[in-house]
Amino acid sequence: MGVIDDIKERLDIVDVIGAYVPLKKAGRTYKGLCPFHNEKTPSFIVFPDTGTWHCFGACNIGGDVFSFVMRRENMEFGEALRLLAQRAGVTLEPQREGEAAETRQRDRVLKINQLAAEYFHYLLMNAPDAAGPRDYLTRRGINEETRKSHQLGYSRDDWHALGQNLTAKGYTPADLMEAGLVIEKKEGGHYDRFRGRLMFPIRDPRGNTVGFGARALDDSIPKYMNSPQTGVFDKSGVLYGIDKARDAIRDEGYVVIVEGYMDVLMAHQCGRRNVVASMGTALTDKQVRIIKKLAKKLVLALDPDAAGNQATVRGLDVAKEAFDRKPVPVLTARGLVRYEDQLDAEIRVVELPAGQDPDEVLKEDVGKWDALVSGALPVVEYYLRNAVARFDLKSPKGKGAAAREVLPLIQEISSSVERAHYLQQLAHLLRVDERALQQELERKGTRLHPRGGQTEAAAAGSDSAAGRGTTERVGRLSAQPGLTCGLEQYVLLLLLKRPDVLDLMNRALLDLGMEPLGAEDIGDSEKRALFIALVEQIQAGGTVQVETLRRELVPSLLRTLEEAQASLEKVASLSDEWVEIDAVHRALMLREQKLRRRMEELRFLQEDARSQQDGEAAKQWGHMVDDLADQLVRLQRDKAARTSLKGPRAGHTLE
């Protein structure tokens, strides 16, 4: 038994999930309100017999105890593994050489930061020399409850106060330097980095104090400073307030990004807890990666000045690049289907009143803030308004630059009505013929298809002689003998051999009206974690870096990677053409397995409802079974049609 199975064996999934979600026994299952979306009627089901859970509501997601903890705690697989292993009393495999020391050092720095935060907070709340910072917070409207909940602090105007406090607790100057709290003198010795400042502890999504922001109350020195880059702190990879905002972002379904600490404090104090700060910088891809695990809707509410406008534009560009994209079929004017990459997220921009920062709007009128957020502009509209200030729209060059910036955004819009609306707006703004913009948009649409996708010309020519020739060659492909492995393992092999086939696999599913491959398609916990790591690499750069995987994977997953690599040698002789065709077939098989698992769960619920004489519930589950059965039939027909073109498959044992 592997460590994953050992943990599952020792833990009761009902107990683990029940610590997060109130569950009520319902026959042989447990039911509760889904923790991942707002709902009034429970649709979240836990199956104790199989050790799985599923939301049959808006989320339509599920998995095992690991996937639940990862999603609920915003954790990577390794973090969830350590958490559940500790709870189960399971000893994990020894860490790789050097990793144990790194982990101990990281934990030591986090502990030092937490002690520093507690020390700073005590001074703010009690020290006579902190009267100035307390008065400042009072003037800014930050009450005592918020000061405590966010552990605001004060660093004494003293060269050694913090250093002496922490060394008295057994930490060395080298430890404090590692945490970025002291600075080494050239002539020897150390002094405190933060002196005479209001302190803002910065935490990661799980509440670990990773660094500090500090505001000067003396105008003669720079107003803000942050912790330096350390082993636990990277300013570009953290968001102020994320530890307090995480659950609210999930509940609300969107996040509001502001610039400053005070903006976040006032928002949380006013009950708007889905607000976080980028800490005075433009949004970064690392910050977006934190956000997209929680919600797919992002609202930028940066300061309404020139710097804020520039940061907004940069933040929009980063968000568009960092959020995932999905190929969407679009019907052209000639009745052909064209695939376009569209953003799998919604991004909007709040237009704040001139001269007012978010905290000032909130303090003045919370209702006004709510109206501004709910009326936030779509990205296209913001760029259209912004183009007036950024480009010389009287010159042909300026008009061309504005069109090049806005047309790709219009391209992102799936609704043809909305596209037409914004094309009209752009044409009016540039004072050009709308038909010229439409032609340019269509040219962009033909060029901007996803990697490996078909253009209109390719789609139109699929029945040509060249297309038939390809089919004939496929039918004569010889089988590759000697390959014996499970389906999920084989899919991992395909992604390792040809990362680009992920796009082909997803396109086949989208053609059937189904979502792309995801973690839920992989039943085995370890293979699922490796699949997630592979997909993240592929989506980030289009390739798989095995050595990077080796460094980043937890030890228990290294065996899974090594097994996949060992099997990879057996498929090295597969032709590229075979891999592309076979990858699609395997994707359909994976989805078929997932549908069958879901149908089994629903039939179980249906039988349970009948045994309790709950006819209405039995009918509801029955309808869902029928819907899945329709999907399954559609998928099997497509799979059978593809198989008939592929020829014999002798030697491939997948079960």
C-alpha positions as CSV (number, residue, x, y, z in Angstrom):
1,M,0.0,0.0,0.0
2,G,1.4,3.4,-1.0
3,V,1.4,6.4,1.3
4,I,-1.6,8.0,-0.5
5,D,-3.7,4.8,0.0
6,D,-2.4,4.6,3.6
7,I,-3.6,8.1,4.4
8,K,-7.0,7.4,2.8
9,E,-7.4,4.2,4.8
10,R,-6.7,5.9,8.1
11,L,-8.8,9.0,7.5
12,D,-12.6,9.2,7.4
13,I,-13.5,11.5,4.6
14,V,-16.7,12.5,6.4
15,D,-14.6,13.7,9.4
16,V,-12.2,15.6,7.2
17,I,-14.8,17.4,5.1
18,G,-17.1,17.8,8.1
19,A,-14.5,20.0,9.7
20,Y,-15.2,22.5,6.9
21,V,-18.8,21.8,5.9
22,P,-21.7,21.0,8.2
23,L,-22.9,17.6,6.9
24,K,-26.2,15.8,7.5
25,K,-26.6,12.0,7.0
26,A,-28.9,11.2,4.1
27,G,-29.2,7.4,3.7
28,R,-25.8,6.0,3.0
29,T,-24.3,9.4,2.1
30,Y,-23.8,12.8,3.7
31,K,-25.2,16.0,2.3
32,G,-24.3,19.7,2.9
33,L,-24.1,23.1,1.3
34,C,-21.2,23.3,-1.2
35,P,-18.3,25.3,0.2
36,F,-17.2,26.3,-3.3
37,H,-20.3,28.3,-4.4
38,N,-23.3,30.0,-2.9
39,E,-26.3,27.8,-2.7
40,K,-29.5,27.5,-0.6
41,T,-30.3,23.9,-1.5
42,P,-27.6,21.3,-0.5
43,S,-26.1,19.7,-3.6
44,F,-22.7,18.7,-2.0
45,I,-22.6,14.9,-1.4
46,V,-20.0,12.9,0.4
47,F,-19.8,9.1,-0.4
48,P,-18.2,7.4,2.6
49,D,-18.1,4.0,0.9
50,T,-15.9,5.2,-2.0
51,G,-14.1,8.0,-0.1
52,T,-15.2,10.6,-2.7
53,W,-17.3,13.8,-2.8
54,H,-19.1,15.7,-5.6
55,C,-21.0,18.9,-6.0
56,F,-24.1,18.2,-8.2
57,G,-24.9,21.9,-8.3
58,A,-23.3,24.8,-10.1
59,C,-19.7,23.6,-9.5
60,N,-20.2,20.1,-10.9
61,I,-16.8,19.1,-9.4
62,G,-15.7,16.3,-7.2
63,G,-12.8,14.1,-6.1
64,D,-11.2,12.5,-3.1
65,V,-10.1,13.8,0.3
66,F,-6.9,15.2,-1.3
67,S,-8.7,17.2,-4.0
68,F,-11.1,18.6,-1.4
69,V,-8.3,19.9,0.9
70,M,-6.3,21.3,-2.1
71,R,-9.3,23.2,-3.4
72,R,-10.6,24.3,0.0
73,E,-7.2,25.4,1.4
74,N,-5.8,26.6,-1.9
75,M,-2.9,24.1,-1.5
76,E,-0.7,22.3,-3.9
77,F,-0.7,18.5,-3.7
78,G,2.5,18.4,-1.6
79,E,1.0,20.7,1.0
80,A,-2.2,18.8,1.2
81,L,-0.2,15.6,1.4
82,R,1.8,16.8,4.4
83,L,-1.3,18.2,6.1
84,L,-3.3,15.0,5.8
85,A,-0.3,12.8,6.6
86,Q,0.1,14.6,9.8
87,R,-3.6,14.2,10.6
88,A,-3.5,10.5,9.8
89,G,-0.2,9.9,11.7
90,V,1.5,8.7,8.5
91,T,5.3,9.2,8.1
92,L,6.1,10.5,4.6
93,E,9.1,9.4,2.6
94,P,12.3,11.2,3.4
95,Q,12.8,14.4,1.6
96,R,15.3,14.7,-1.1
97,E,18.9,15.8,-0.3
98,G,18.9,19.4,0.9
99,E,15.1,19.7,0.9
100,A,14.7,18.9,4.6
101,A,17.2,21.6,5.6
102,E,15.3,24.1,3.3
103,T,12.0,23.2,4.9
104,R,13.4,23.7,8.4
105,Q,14.9,27.0,7.4
106,R,11.6,28.1,5.8
107,D,9.7,27.2,8.9
108,R,12.2,29.0,11.1
109,V,11.9,32.2,9.0
110,L,8.1,32.0,9.2
111,K,8.2,31.6,13.0
112,I,10.6,34.6,13.3
113,N,8.2,36.7,11.1
114,Q,5.2,35.7,13.3
115,L,7.1,36.6,16.5
116,A,8.0,40.0,14.9
117,A,4.4,40.6,13.9
118,E,3.3,39.8,17.5
119,Y,5.9,42.2,18.9
120,F,5.0,45.0,16.6
121,H,1.3,44.5,17.3
122,Y,1.9,44.6,21.1
123,L,3.7,47.9,20.7
124,L,1.0,49.5,18.6
125,M,-1.7,48.6,21.0
126,N,0.2,49.4,24.2
127,A,3.4,51.4,23.9
128,P,3.2,55.1,24.8
129,D,5.5,56.0,21.9
130,A,3.0,54.4,19.5
131,A,0.4,57.2,20.2
132,G,1.3,58.8,16.8
133,P,0.5,55.7,14.7
134,R,-2.7,55.0,16.7
135,D,-3.8,58.6,16.0
136,Y,-3.0,58.2,12.3
137,L,-5.1,55.0,12.1
138,T,-8.0,56.8,13.9
139,R,-7.8,59.7,11.4
140,R,-7.9,57.2,8.6
141,G,-11.0,55.5,10.1
142,I,-9.4,52.2,11.0
143,N,-11.0,50.9,14.2
144,E,-9.5,48.8,17.0
145,E,-11.2,45.6,15.8
146,T,-9.5,45.9,12.4
147,R,-6.2,46.7,14.0
148,K,-6.4,43.5,15.9
149,S,-7.8,41.2,13.2
150,H,-5.1,42.3,10.7
151,Q,-2.4,42.4,13.5
152,L,-1.3,46.0,12.6
153,G,1.9,47.0,14.4
154,Y,4.5,49.6,15.2
155,S,8.3,49.4,14.9
156,R,10.0,51.6,17.4
157,D,12.3,54.4,16.3
158,D,15.2,52.4,17.7
159,W,18.2,50.8,15.9
160,H,18.1,47.6,17.9
161,A,14.6,47.1,19.5
162,L,13.4,44.2,17.4
163,G,16.8,42.5,17.1
164,Q,17.3,42.5,20.8
165,N,13.7,41.2,21.4
166,L,14.2,38.2,19.0
167,T,17.8,37.3,19.9
168,A,16.6,37.1,23.5
169,K,14.2,34.4,22.3
170,G,17.2,32.3,21.0
171,Y,17.4,33.5,17.3
172,T,20.7,34.6,15.8
173,P,21.5,37.7,13.8
174,A,22.0,35.4,10.8
175,D,18.4,34.1,11.3
176,L,17.1,37.7,11.4
177,M,19.0,38.6,8.3
178,E,17.5,35.6,6.5
179,A,14.0,36.9,7.4
180,G,15.0,40.4,6.2
181,L,14.4,42.0,9.6
182,V,17.9,43.3,10.2
183,I,20.7,44.7,8.1
184,E,24.3,44.0,8.5
185,K,26.7,46.9,9.1
186,K,29.8,47.3,7.0
187,E,31.9,47.7,10.1
188,G,30.2,44.7,11.8
189,G,27.0,44.2,13.8
190,H,23.4,44.6,12.7
191,Y,20.6,47.1,13.0
192,D,16.8,46.9,12.6
193,R,15.4,47.4,9.0
194,F,12.1,48.8,10.2
195,R,12.2,51.8,12.6
196,G,9.5,54.3,13.5
197,R,6.9,52.9,11.1
198,L,3.4,51.6,11.0
199,M,3.7,47.9,10.3
200,F,1.5,45.8,8.0
201,P,2.1,42.0,8.3
202,I,1.9,40.4,4.8
203,R,0.6,36.8,4.8
204,D,0.2,34.0,2.2
205,P,-3.2,32.5,1.5
206,R,-2.8,30.1,4.5
207,G,-2.1,32.9,7.0
208,N,1.7,32.5,7.3
209,T,3.5,35.8,7.9
210,V,5.9,36.0,5.0
211,G,7.0,39.7,5.2
212,F,6.0,43.2,6.1
213,G,5.0,46.5,4.6
214,A,5.9,49.6,6.6
215,R,4.6,53.2,6.4
216,A,6.6,56.1,7.6
217,L,4.9,58.7,9.7
218,D,7.7,61.2,9.1
219,D,7.6,62.9,5.7
220,S,11.4,63.3,5.7
221,I,11.9,59.6,4.7
222,P,10.4,57.4,2.0
223,K,6.8,56.8,2.7
224,Y,6.6,53.0,2.1
225,M,9.1,50.2,2.3
226,N,8.7,46.4,2.2
227,S,10.6,43.3,3.4
228,P,13.4,42.4,0.9
229,Q,13.3,39.3,-1.2
230,T,13.7,36.3,1.1
231,G,13.1,32.6,1.0
232,V,9.5,33.2,1.9
233,F,8.8,36.7,0.6
234,D,8.5,37.8,-3.0
235,K,6.6,41.1,-3.4
236,S,5.5,40.1,-6.9
237,G,4.0,36.9,-5.7
238,V,1.9,38.0,-2.7
239,L,-1.3,39.9,-2.3
240,Y,-2.0,41.9,0.9
241,G,-5.2,40.6,2.7
242,I,-5.4,37.3,0.7
243,D,-5.5,35.3,4.0
244,K,-8.6,37.2,5.1
245,A,-10.2,37.5,1.7
246,R,-9.8,33.9,0.4
247,D,-13.1,32.5,1.6
248,A,-15.0,35.7,0.6
249,I,-13.5,35.6,-2.9
250,R,-14.8,32.0,-3.3
251,D,-18.2,32.9,-1.9
252,E,-18.7,36.1,-4.0
253,G,-17.2,34.5,-7.1
254,Y,-14.9,37.5,-7.8
255,V,-12.0,39.4,-6.4
256,V,-11.4,43.2,-6.3
257,I,-7.8,44.3,-6.7
258,V,-6.8,47.6,-5.1
259,E,-3.4,49.3,-4.6
260,G,-2.9,50.0,-0.9
261,Y,-3.0,48.5,2.6
262,M,-5.5,51.1,3.7
263,D,-7.8,50.3,0.9
264,V,-7.9,46.6,2.0
265,L,-8.3,47.5,5.7
266,M,-11.2,49.8,5.0
267,A,-12.9,47.3,2.6
268,H,-12.7,44.5,5.1
269,Q,-13.8,46.7,7.9
270,C,-16.9,47.6,5.8
271,G,-17.7,43.9,5.3
272,R,-16.3,43.8,1.7
273,R,-13.8,41.1,2.4
274,N,-13.2,39.9,-1.2
275,V,-10.7,42.8,-1.6
276,V,-6.9,42.4,-1.8
277,A,-4.0,44.7,-2.7
278,S,-1.2,44.4,-5.2
279,M,0.8,46.7,-2.8
280,G,1.3,49.7,-5.0
281,T,2.5,47.8,-8.1
282,A,0.9,46.6,-11.3
283,L,-0.6,43.2,-11.1
284,T,1.8,40.4,-11.8
285,D,1.4,36.9,-13.3
286,K,2.3,35.3,-9.9
287,Q,-0.5,37.2,-8.2
288,V,-3.0,36.2,-10.9
289,R,-2.0,32.6,-10.4
290,I,-3.1,32.9,-6.7
291,I,-6.4,34.6,-7.8
292,K,-7.4,32.2,-10.5
293,K,-7.5,29.3,-8.0
294,L,-10.2,31.1,-6.2
295,A,-12.3,32.9,-8.9
296,K,-12.4,33.6,-12.6
297,K,-13.7,37.1,-12.3
298,L,-11.3,39.9,-11.5
299,V,-12.2,43.6,-10.9
300,L,-9.4,46.2,-10.9
301,A,-10.0,49.3,-8.7
302,L,-6.7,51.1,-8.8
303,D,-6.2,54.8,-7.8
304,P,-7.7,57.3,-10.3
305,D,-4.4,59.1,-11.2
306,A,-2.0,58.8,-14.1
307,A,0.1,56.1,-12.3
308,G,-3.1,54.2,-11.4
309,N,-4.2,54.2,-15.1
310,Q,-0.9,52.9,-16.2
311,A,-0.9,50.2,-13.6
312,T,-4.4,49.3,-14.7
313,V,-3.4,48.9,-18.3
314,R,-0.4,46.8,-17.2
315,G,-2.5,44.8,-14.9
316,L,-5.0,44.0,-17.6
317,D,-2.3,42.9,-20.0
318,V,-0.8,40.6,-17.3
319,A,-4.2,39.2,-16.3
320,K,-5.1,38.4,-19.9
321,E,-1.9,36.5,-20.3
322,A,-1.9,34.7,-17.0
323,F,-5.5,33.5,-16.9
324,D,-6.2,30.3,-18.8
325,R,-7.6,30.3,-22.3
326,K,-10.1,27.9,-23.9
327,P,-10.8,27.2,-27.6
328,V,-14.3,28.2,-28.5
329,P,-16.1,27.2,-31.7
330,V,-17.4,30.3,-33.6
331,L,-19.7,30.1,-36.7
332,T,-18.4,32.2,-39.5
333,A,-20.5,34.1,-42.1
334,R,-19.9,31.2,-44.6
335,G,-21.3,28.7,-42.1
336,L,-18.0,27.2,-41.2
337,V,-16.8,26.5,-37.7
338,R,-13.6,28.4,-36.6
339,Y,-11.9,27.8,-33.3
340,E,-10.8,30.9,-31.4
341,D,-8.8,31.2,-28.2
342,Q,-10.9,33.1,-25.7
343,L,-10.1,34.1,-22.1
344,D,-11.5,31.7,-19.5
345,A,-12.1,34.6,-17.1
346,E,-14.0,37.9,-16.8
347,I,-12.0,41.0,-16.1
348,R,-13.5,44.4,-15.4
349,V,-12.3,47.9,-14.3
350,V,-13.8,50.2,-11.7
351,E,-13.8,53.9,-12.6
352,L,-13.2,55.7,-9.3
353,P,-14.3,59.3,-8.8
354,A,-11.4,61.7,-9.5
355,G,-9.3,62.4,-6.5
356,Q,-10.7,59.5,-4.4
357,D,-8.9,56.3,-3.5
358,P,-10.9,53.2,-2.7
359,D,-10.6,53.6,1.1
360,E,-12.0,57.2,0.8
361,V,-15.0,56.0,-1.2
362,L,-15.7,53.2,1.2
363,K,-15.4,55.5,4.3
364,E,-17.8,58.0,2.6
365,D,-20.4,55.6,1.4
366,V,-20.3,51.8,1.2
367,G,-23.3,51.8,-1.1
368,K,-21.4,54.0,-3.6
369,W,-18.5,51.5,-3.5
370,D,-20.9,48.6,-4.3
371,A,-22.4,50.5,-7.2
372,L,-19.0,51.3,-8.6
373,V,-17.9,47.7,-8.4
374,S,-21.2,46.3,-9.8
375,G,-20.9,48.8,-12.7
376,A,-17.3,48.1,-13.4
377,L,-16.4,48.4,-17.1
378,P,-15.7,45.4,-19.3
379,V,-12.1,45.4,-20.5
380,V,-13.0,46.4,-24.1
381,E,-15.0,49.4,-22.9
382,Y,-12.2,50.5,-20.6
383,Y,-9.6,50.3,-23.4
384,L,-12.0,52.2,-25.8
385,R,-12.3,55.0,-23.2
386,N,-8.6,54.9,-22.4
387,A,-7.6,55.0,-26.1
388,V,-8.8,58.6,-26.4
389,A,-6.1,59.6,-23.9
390,R,-3.3,57.3,-25.1
391,F,-3.4,57.7,-28.8
392,D,-3.6,60.5,-31.3
393,L,-6.9,59.5,-33.0
394,K,-6.6,62.3,-35.5
395,S,-3.6,60.7,-37.2
396,P,-3.7,57.4,-39.3
397,K,-0.8,56.1,-37.2
398,G,-2.7,56.7,-33.9
399,K,-5.9,55.2,-35.3
400,G,-4.0,52.1,-36.4
401,A,-2.3,51.7,-33.0
402,A,-5.7,52.0,-31.2
403,A,-7.3,49.5,-33.6
404,R,-4.4,47.0,-33.0
405,E,-4.9,47.3,-29.3
406,V,-8.7,47.0,-29.1
407,L,-9.5,44.5,-31.9
408,P,-7.9,41.5,-30.2
409,L,-10.0,42.3,-27.2
410,I,-13.2,42.4,-29.3
411,Q,-11.9,39.1,-30.7
412,E,-12.2,37.6,-27.2
413,I,-15.9,38.2,-27.1
414,S,-18.0,35.1,-27.8
415,S,-21.3,37.0,-28.3
416,S,-21.8,38.2,-31.9
417,V,-24.2,40.9,-30.7
418,E,-21.6,42.2,-28.2
419,R,-18.9,42.1,-30.9
420,A,-21.0,44.1,-33.2
421,H,-21.7,46.7,-30.5
422,Y,-18.0,47.3,-29.7
423,L,-17.1,47.3,-33.4
424,Q,-19.6,50.1,-33.9
425,Q,-18.1,52.0,-30.9
426,L,-14.6,51.6,-32.2
427,A,-15.5,52.6,-35.7
428,H,-17.2,55.7,-34.3
429,L,-14.3,56.5,-32.1
430,L,-11.7,56.2,-34.9
431,R,-14.1,57.7,-37.5
432,V,-13.4,54.8,-39.9
433,D,-15.7,52.5,-41.9
434,E,-17.0,49.7,-39.7
435,R,-16.7,47.2,-42.5
436,A,-12.9,47.8,-42.6
437,L,-12.7,46.9,-38.9
438,Q,-14.9,43.8,-39.5
439,Q,-12.6,42.6,-42.3
440,E,-9.5,43.1,-40.1
441,L,-11.2,41.3,-37.3
442,E,-12.0,38.3,-39.6
443,R,-8.3,38.3,-40.7
444,K,-7.2,38.2,-37.1
445,G,-9.7,35.4,-36.4
446,T,-8.2,33.2,-39.1
447,R,-4.7,33.8,-37.8
448,L,-5.3,33.7,-34.1
449,H,-6.4,30.1,-33.8
450,P,-5.1,27.9,-31.0
451,R,-1.8,25.9,-31.4
452,G,-2.5,22.9,-33.6
453,G,-6.0,24.2,-34.6
454,Q,-7.5,24.5,-38.0
455,T,-8.1,27.6,-39.9
456,E,-11.2,28.1,-42.0
457,A,-9.4,26.9,-45.0
458,A,-8.2,23.8,-43.3
459,A,-11.7,23.1,-42.0
460,A,-13.2,23.6,-45.4
461,G,-10.7,21.3,-47.0
462,S,-11.2,18.4,-44.6
463,D,-13.0,16.4,-47.3
464,S,-10.5,17.1,-50.0
465,A,-8.3,14.5,-51.6
466,A,-5.5,15.4,-49.2
467,G,-7.8,14.8,-46.3
468,R,-8.8,11.4,-47.7
469,G,-5.2,10.5,-48.2
470,T,-4.5,11.2,-44.5
471,T,-7.3,8.9,-43.5
472,E,-6.1,6.1,-45.7
473,R,-2.6,6.4,-44.2
474,V,-4.1,6.3,-40.7
475,G,-5.9,3.1,-41.5
476,R,-2.6,1.4,-42.4
477,L,-0.7,2.5,-39.3
478,S,0.8,-0.6,-37.7
479,A,0.1,-1.3,-34.1
480,Q,2.9,-0.9,-31.6
481,P,3.4,-4.2,-29.7
482,G,4.5,-4.6,-26.1
483,L,2.8,-1.6,-24.5
484,T,0.9,-2.6,-21.3
485,C,-0.2,0.1,-18.9
486,G,-3.3,1.7,-17.4
487,L,-5.2,4.3,-19.3
488,E,-4.3,7.2,-17.0
489,Q,-0.6,6.2,-17.1
490,Y,-0.7,6.1,-20.9
491,V,-2.2,9.6,-21.0
492,L,0.7,10.8,-18.9
493,L,3.1,9.1,-21.3
494,L,1.5,10.9,-24.3
495,L,1.8,14.3,-22.6
496,L,5.5,13.6,-21.7
497,K,6.2,12.5,-25.3
498,R,4.1,15.2,-27.1
499,P,2.9,18.0,-24.8
500,D,1.2,19.7,-27.8
501,V,-1.4,16.9,-28.0
502,L,-3.2,18.3,-25.0
503,D,-4.7,20.9,-27.3
504,L,-6.0,18.2,-29.7
505,M,-7.4,16.2,-26.8
506,N,-9.3,19.2,-25.5
507,R,-10.5,20.2,-28.9
508,A,-12.1,16.8,-29.4
509,L,-14.0,17.1,-26.2
510,L,-15.1,20.7,-27.0
511,D,-16.4,19.4,-30.4
512,L,-18.8,17.2,-28.3
513,G,-19.9,20.1,-26.2
514,M,-17.9,18.9,-23.2
515,E,-15.3,20.7,-21.0
516,P,-11.6,20.1,-21.6
517,L,-9.7,17.5,-19.7
518,G,-9.2,18.3,-16.0
519,A,-8.0,16.8,-12.8
520,E,-11.4,15.0,-12.2
521,D,-10.8,12.9,-15.3
522,I,-7.9,11.2,-13.4
523,G,-9.1,8.9,-10.7
524,D,-5.8,8.0,-9.1
525,S,-4.6,10.7,-6.6
526,E,-0.9,10.5,-7.5
527,K,-1.4,10.4,-11.2
528,R,-3.9,13.3,-10.9
529,A,-1.2,15.4,-9.1
530,L,1.3,14.6,-11.8
531,F,-1.3,15.3,-14.5
532,I,-2.0,18.8,-12.9
533,A,1.8,19.5,-12.8
534,L,2.2,18.5,-16.5
535,V,-0.8,20.6,-17.6
536,E,0.4,23.6,-15.7
537,Q,3.8,23.4,-17.5
538,I,2.2,22.9,-20.9
539,Q,-0.2,25.8,-20.5
540,A,2.6,28.1,-19.2
541,G,5.2,27.3,-21.9
542,G,4.0,24.7,-24.3
543,T,6.6,22.2,-23.1
544,V,7.4,19.8,-20.3
545,Q,10.6,20.3,-18.4
546,V,11.2,17.0,-16.6
547,E,14.1,18.3,-14.5
548,T,11.9,21.1,-13.2
549,L,9.2,18.5,-12.4
550,R,11.8,16.5,-10.5
551,R,12.8,19.5,-8.4
552,E,9.2,20.6,-7.7
553,L,7.4,17.3,-7.1
554,V,7.1,15.8,-3.6
555,P,9.0,12.6,-3.1
556,S,5.9,10.4,-3.2
557,L,5.2,11.6,-6.8
558,L,8.8,11.1,-8.0
559,R,8.0,7.3,-8.3
560,T,5.0,8.1,-10.4
561,L,7.1,10.3,-12.7
562,E,9.8,7.7,-12.9
563,E,7.3,4.9,-13.8
564,A,5.9,7.1,-16.5
565,Q,9.4,7.8,-17.9
566,A,10.3,4.2,-17.8
567,S,7.2,3.3,-19.9
568,L,8.0,6.2,-22.2
569,E,10.8,4.3,-23.7
570,K,8.3,1.7,-24.9
571,V,6.4,4.3,-26.9
572,A,9.5,6.1,-28.3
573,S,9.0,4.5,-31.7
574,L,5.4,5.7,-32.1
575,S,5.1,8.1,-35.0
576,D,3.9,11.7,-34.5
577,E,0.8,10.9,-36.6
578,W,-0.1,7.9,-34.5
579,V,0.4,9.9,-31.2
580,E,-1.9,12.7,-32.4
581,I,-4.7,10.3,-33.3
582,D,-4.2,8.0,-30.3
583,A,-4.2,11.0,-27.9
584,V,-7.7,12.0,-28.9
585,H,-8.9,8.4,-28.5
586,R,-7.4,8.2,-25.0
587,A,-9.0,11.6,-24.0
588,L,-12.4,10.2,-25.0
589,M,-11.7,7.0,-23.0
590,L,-10.8,9.1,-20.0
591,R,-13.9,11.1,-20.2
592,E,-16.0,8.0,-20.7
593,Q,-14.6,6.6,-17.4
594,K,-15.4,9.8,-15.6
595,L,-19.0,9.8,-16.9
596,R,-19.4,6.2,-15.8
597,R,-18.1,7.1,-12.3
598,R,-20.6,9.9,-12.1
599,M,-23.4,7.8,-13.3
600,E,-22.6,5.2,-10.6
601,E,-22.8,7.9,-7.9
602,L,-26.1,9.2,-9.3
603,R,-27.6,5.7,-9.5
604,F,-26.5,5.2,-5.9
605,L,-28.3,8.4,-4.8
606,Q,-31.3,7.4,-6.9
607,E,-31.6,4.0,-5.1
608,D,-31.0,5.6,-1.8
609,A,-33.9,8.1,-2.4
610,R,-36.2,5.2,-3.5
611,S,-35.3,3.3,-0.3
612,Q,-36.4,6.3,1.7
613,Q,-39.5,6.7,-0.4
614,D,-38.4,10.2,-1.6
615,G,-39.9,10.1,-5.0
616,E,-39.0,13.7,-5.9
617,A,-35.3,13.2,-5.1
618,A,-35.3,9.9,-7.0
619,K,-36.8,11.7,-10.0
620,Q,-34.2,14.5,-9.8
621,W,-31.3,12.0,-9.7
622,G,-32.9,10.0,-12.5
623,H,-32.9,13.1,-14.8
624,M,-29.2,13.6,-14.1
625,V,-28.5,10.0,-15.0
626,D,-30.4,10.4,-18.3
627,D,-28.4,13.5,-19.1
628,L,-25.1,11.7,-18.5
629,A,-26.3,8.7,-20.5
630,D,-26.9,11.0,-23.4
631,Q,-23.4,12.4,-23.1
632,L,-22.0,8.9,-22.9
633,V,-23.8,7.8,-26.1
634,R,-22.6,10.8,-27.9
635,L,-19.1,10.2,-26.8
636,Q,-19.1,6.5,-27.6
637,R,-20.4,7.2,-31.1
638,D,-17.6,9.6,-31.8
639,K,-15.0,7.2,-30.3
640,A,-16.3,4.4,-32.5
641,A,-16.2,6.5,-35.6
642,R,-12.6,7.5,-34.8
643,T,-11.6,3.9,-34.0
644,S,-12.9,2.7,-37.4
645,L,-10.4,5.0,-39.1
646,K,-7.4,3.8,-37.0
647,G,-7.0,0.2,-38.0
648,P,-6.1,-2.7,-35.7
649,R,-4.9,-2.0,-32.2
650,A,-3.3,-5.4,-31.4
651,G,-0.7,-5.3,-28.6
652,H,-2.2,-2.3,-26.7
653,T,-3.6,-3.6,-23.4
654,L,-5.0,-0.7,-21.5
655,E,-7.1,-2.4,-18.8
